[in-house]
Amino acid sequence: MSQSAIGKIARRSLFYIELALAALAVIGLLVAISVHTGTAFTGGWIGLIGYTSLLFWVTIGKSREHWHRPMFWLTIVSLLGVHLLVFIAVLRSYPQWQMIWFLPIVVVEAGLFWAVLDALFGPPKKSVGAENVFDVFTKSAGKALDGTNYTDW
């Protein structure tokens, strides 16, 4: 195994350890808040945290070309604020909310977020298949196997 492969494995392992520690920190924070406030964090609250994280991670990750725009970040923070205000109100008024109920809502919400971002910043630029297209040019006077001159390419 080469040194670069070992380095990649080590970096990836370190990344997964950091993710596990971050998850433990979030769980510890939730337990501390629950003990301090007397609020029980049911599946609905856990679903809110998980699905919100997933929704915004994907949305921000797919919008990399807009990261340099302050207006993009203001829009993301505004969408996050509205999302949290609505679902915190729902979870406080309806504590029986189930974690799985977030799934269809988040799918619809992701479409709405993309519609808002597309309306404000335009659709993402895509170059499908263009990464393996090359312009061939030669000054050779030779001929290709099919008989065409290289200069005609």
Buried (B, 14 or more C-beta within 10 A) or exposed (E): EEEEEEEEEEEEEEEEEEEEEEEEEBEEEBEEEEEEEEEEBBBBBBBBBBBBEEBBEBBBEEBEEBEEEEEBEEBBEEBBEEBEEEBEEBBEEEEEBEBEBBEEBBEEBBEEBBEBBEEEBEEEEEEEEEEEEEEEEEEEEEEEEEEEEBEEE
